[in-house]
Amino acid sequence: MTRAAVLSAGSWGTTFAKVLADAGSDVTLYARRPELAASITADRENADYLPGIALPDRLRATHDAAEALEGADVVVLSIPSQSLRQNLSGWAPLIPPGATLLSLMKGIELGSTRRMSEVICEVTGASPDRVAVLSGPNLAREIAGEQPAATVIACTDTDRAEALQAACHTRYFRPYTNPDVVGCELGGAVKNVIALAAGVAEGLGFGDNTRASLITRGLAETMRLGLALGADPLTFSGLAGLGDLVATCSSPLSRNRTFGEHLGQGMSLEETVAATRQTAEGVKSCRSVLDLARAHGVEVPITEAVVRVCHEGESPVQMVREIMSREAKSE
């Protein structure tokens, strides 16, 4: 039986812990707040993030990271990407040697422009073949409700990827494997930025043509950056590319789309942060995605526009005007 530790009891961390337990793993969920850990264990529910979802008996929670990590075969990281380095520095000495490290995070680190798997390797000293990434159209609430969904597990070690695949395959959750870690991580990080733009368009009252145009051109933007970094272009036509992008840009369950929608309706960044409460990764990662693209000479006009709206005070209306008035080019 696989022994898994899931570090973070937010909506996606709790959902994936449920998936692992439903697939037969023995799962310990780490919650930062002792009262949340106690209520999850006692009530079999994470009322703060997944109210109404019954959690399986194989899943227990603790607020002690050492207890969660003891004897773990798989360590799942599901925290906001910009806090990964700081948190993981404290957890790294507790991680069992040889454990597989699985990232659920979708972001690019500010300042370093490192992908999450790169940060994990730097902080823990783990070799890249011990680190895997999970990415796809995985809206937490739907999966927690056991609606059918698929995902991608990317790892350079095929055996490790297949072991993870078996550990989280359930009747409602189907994982595929892919060796392209770079492509899967970029697809997950950039789609959050494109979803912010799609949300802004929604907030401005624009319809399906606008959303489809943003999704399509956003995919092209993601692919250009991916190719510059050595990703497999086929990755972007799959679940970790187009699949994740469509779900995140289209669903009202998407944090980034919802955040952008509030901005499009005229709320300030501060007002939107207060209204949405949960982390919208694209708000911070848009700057690091732009820095990464500029470092490799890649044009990312939608990302640039999102940075201007989120961090430079540009109005959403002006953002749309500037995107539409760019020099015409062939597709």
LOLUM-601344 format. One record per residue (C-alpha): residue in three letters; z, y, x. Coordinates in steps of 0.02 Angstrom, whole numbers, plus 50000, padded with zeros to 5 digits. Layout:
! residues N
aa/Z/Y/X
ala/Z/Y/X
...
***
This chain:
! residues 331
aa/Z/Y/X
met/50000/50000/50000
thr/49955/50174/50064
arg/50101/50290/50091
ala/50046/50470/50058
ala/50132/50637/50080
val/50059/50785/49985
leu/50116/50952/50054
ser/50117/51079/49912
ala/50163/51057/49730
gly/50040/51183/49659
ser/49914/51134/49527
trp/49787/51051/49644
gly/49916/50971/49758
thr/50008/50897/49609
thr/49845/50840/49530
phe/49787/50752/49687
ala/49959/50673/49708
lys/49935/50603/49532
val/49763/50536/49579
leu/49833/50448/49732
ala/49975/50372/49631
asp/49857/50316/49493
ala/49750/50233/49627
gly/49902/50133/49686
ser/49975/50237/49828
asp/50159/50272/49852
val/50163/50463/49846
thr/50292/50593/49895
leu/50254/50771/49842
tyr/50331/50912/49944
ala/50386/51064/49843
arg/50450/51218/49932
arg/50577/51256/49794
pro/50717/51128/49771
glu/50727/51158/49584
leu/50542/51119/49563
ala/50557/50957/49662
ala/50707/50906/49557
ser/50621/50942/49392
ile/50462/50849/49442
thr/50562/50693/49489
ala/50676/50702/49337
asp/50550/50753/49203
arg/50391/50670/49272
glu/50302/50837/49246
asn/50263/50993/49347
ala/50301/51117/49210
asp/50265/51267/49322
tyr/50085/51221/49365
leu/50030/51075/49254
pro/50130/51086/49093
gly/50101/50941/48975
ile/50033/50822/49108
ala/50136/50662/49129
leu/50156/50610/49311
pro/50159/50425/49362
asp/50314/50334/49419
arg/50239/50304/49593
leu/50252/50492/49623
arg/50415/50574/49673
ala/50452/50748/49737
thr/50563/50820/49872
his/50596/50991/49949
asp/50627/50910/50120
ala/50466/50904/50222
ala/50538/50776/50343
glu/50579/50660/50199
ala/50404/50681/50126
leu/50319/50645/50292
glu/50424/50497/50348
gly/50312/50345/50369
ala/50160/50429/50291
asp/49990/50349/50322
val/49901/50497/50243
val/49958/50678/50250
val/49874/50789/50120
leu/49873/50977/50149
ser/49850/51085/49995
ile/49919/51258/50030
pro/49835/51430/50032
ser/49717/51430/50180
gln/49782/51589/50259
ser/49958/51517/50271
leu/49904/51349/50344
arg/49934/51388/50527
gln/50110/51454/50500
asn/50165/51313/50385
leu/50084/51175/50484
ser/50167/51234/50645
gly/50333/51187/50566
trp/50273/51023/50495
ala/50172/50961/50645
pro/50318/50880/50740
leu/50362/50781/50583
ile/50189/50704/50557
pro/50182/50520/50606
pro/50066/50482/50753
gly/49901/50412/50693
ala/49919/50474/50514
thr/49759/50533/50431
leu/49762/50720/50393
leu/49668/50765/50234
ser/49629/50946/50193
leu/49607/51001/50012
met/49595/51184/50065
lys/49440/51291/50044
gly/49444/51441/50157
ile/49405/51516/50327
glu/49550/51582/50430
leu/49557/51770/50449
gly/49542/51831/50628
ser/49494/51667/50709
thr/49357/51621/50581
arg/49412/51440/50602
arg/49378/51311/50468
met/49533/51225/50401
ser/49498/51062/50494
glu/49487/51161/50656
val/49655/51244/50622
ile/49731/51073/50587
cys/49667/51004/50752
glu/49728/51156/50849
val/49903/51155/50776
thr/49937/50968/50773
gly/49837/50914/50925
ala/49751/50782/50818
ser/49578/50727/50868
pro/49438/50779/50747
asp/49411/50599/50691
arg/49588/50596/50618
val/49551/50745/50505
ala/49459/50731/50340
val/49409/50856/50207
leu/49398/50833/50019
ser/49281/50949/49924
gly/49184/50949/49762
pro/49183/51012/49582
asn/49369/50978/49562
leu/49452/51093/49437
ala/49632/51036/49440
arg/49674/51044/49256
glu/49525/50937/49204
ile/49563/50803/49333
ala/49747/50804/49289
gly/49692/50772/49110
glu/49591/50623/49176
gln/49421/50694/49134
pro/49288/50607/49240
ala/49248/50695/49403
ala/49174/50658/49574
thr/49212/50725/49746
val/49165/50707/49930
ile/49275/50648/50073
ala/49204/50709/50238
cys/49260/50634/50403
thr/49173/50592/50566
asp/49265/50424/50567
thr/49177/50316/50437
asp/49317/50188/50427
arg/49445/50324/50396
ala/49336/50405/50263
glu/49315/50239/50174
ala/49503/50206/50179
leu/49533/50375/50098
gln/49397/50338/49972
ala/49487/50178/49920
ala/49655/50268/49914
cys/49599/50396/49784
his/49469/50302/49680
thr/49525/50288/49498
arg/49440/50261/49330
tyr/49423/50451/49313
phe/49402/50508/49494
arg/49255/50446/49599
pro/49249/50493/49785
tyr/49094/50482/49894
thr/49094/50491/50085
asn/48996/50606/50200
pro/49009/50629/50389
asp/48964/50815/50376
val/49133/50900/50390
val/49058/51070/50432
gly/48944/51074/50280
cys/49078/51015/50159
glu/49203/51145/50221
leu/49079/51287/50216
gly/49021/51240/50042
gly/49201/51245/49982
ala/49243/51409/50067
val/49088/51511/50025
lys/49079/51455/49843
asn/49244/51545/49812
val/49164/51707/49868
ile/49009/51680/49761
ala/49122/51639/49613
leu/49206/51808/49631
ala/49035/51889/49614
ala/48995/51780/49463
gly/49159/51832/49384
val/49122/52015/49415
ala/48955/51991/49327
glu/49044/51907/49182
gly/49168/52051/49171
leu/49025/52175/49165
gly/48953/52083/49015
phe/48804/52003/49101
gly/48740/51834/49043
asp/48669/51669/49100
asn/48519/51737/49195
thr/48633/51840/49306
arg/48751/51694/49337
ala/48608/51575/49377
ser/48533/51702/49498
leu/48700/51723/49587
ile/48727/51535/49597
thr/48552/51506/49667
arg/48554/51648/49793
gly/48735/51607/49836
leu/48682/51430/49877
ala/48544/51498/49989
glu/48673/51609/50076
thr/48789/51461/50103
met/48648/51353/50169
arg/48591/51485/50294
leu/48765/51496/50366
gly/48785/51307/50365
leu/48624/51280/50461
ala/48677/51408/50591
leu/48837/51307/50616
gly/48752/51138/50627
ala/48783/51072/50451
asp/48669/50947/50365
pro/48563/51044/50237
leu/48571/50897/50116
thr/48758/50924/50098
phe/48726/51086/50004
ser/48625/50999/49868
gly/48768/50879/49833
leu/48942/50882/49758
ala/49021/50984/49898
gly/48882/51113/49888
leu/48792/51143/49725
gly/48915/51041/49621
asp/49067/51140/49676
leu/48973/51305/49665
val/48916/51277/49485
ala/49089/51225/49425
thr/49178/51368/49510
cys/49055/51501/49454
ser/49046/51439/49275
ser/49219/51380/49221
pro/49356/51492/49149
leu/49476/51373/49239
ser/49412/51439/49406
arg/49537/51557/49487
asn/49403/51649/49586
arg/49287/51674/49438
thr/49433/51734/49332
phe/49488/51853/49469
gly/49313/51925/49481
glu/49303/51942/49292
his/49458/52051/49291
leu/49381/52161/49427
gly/49221/52175/49327
gln/49322/52231/49176
gly/49390/52377/49276
met/49557/52313/49339
ser/49609/52360/49515
leu/49637/52229/49649
glu/49825/52250/49634
glu/49820/52236/49444
thr/49714/52080/49455
val/49831/51998/49581
ala/49977/52031/49463
ala/49881/51966/49312
thr/49815/51804/49389
arg/49972/51755/49489
gln/49892/51604/49575
thr/49793/51611/49737
ala/49608/51656/49729
glu/49553/51601/49902
gly/49392/51701/49902
val/49482/51869/49900
lys/49545/51846/50078
ser/49414/51724/50141
cys/49269/51839/50097
arg/49311/51943/50251
ser/49322/51793/50367
val/49161/51719/50295
leu/49075/51885/50329
asp/49144/51891/50506
leu/49083/51713/50537
ala/48910/51754/50469
arg/48894/51911/50574
ala/48948/51816/50730
his/48800/51699/50702
gly/48674/51830/50645
val/48663/51764/50466
glu/48627/51877/50316
val/48753/51854/50175
pro/48722/51997/50053
ile/48828/51929/49909
thr/48975/51903/50026
glu/48953/52079/50094
ala/48954/52148/49917
val/49113/52053/49872
val/49201/52121/50027
arg/49154/52298/49977
val/49224/52276/49802
cys/49383/52184/49852
his/49428/52279/50010
glu/49328/52441/50023
gly/49346/52514/49849
glu/49167/52495/49791
ser/49144/52485/49603
pro/49075/52324/49527
val/48933/52423/49448
gln/48882/52490/49618
met/48893/52314/49691
val/48764/52250/49567
arg/48653/52401/49597
glu/48654/52374/49785
ile/48619/52187/49772
met/48471/52218/49656
ser/48399/52360/49761
arg/48391/52262/49923
glu/48221/52246/50009
ala/48113/52120/49915
lys/48082/51959/50010
ser/48001/51790/49980
glu/48118/51653/49920
***
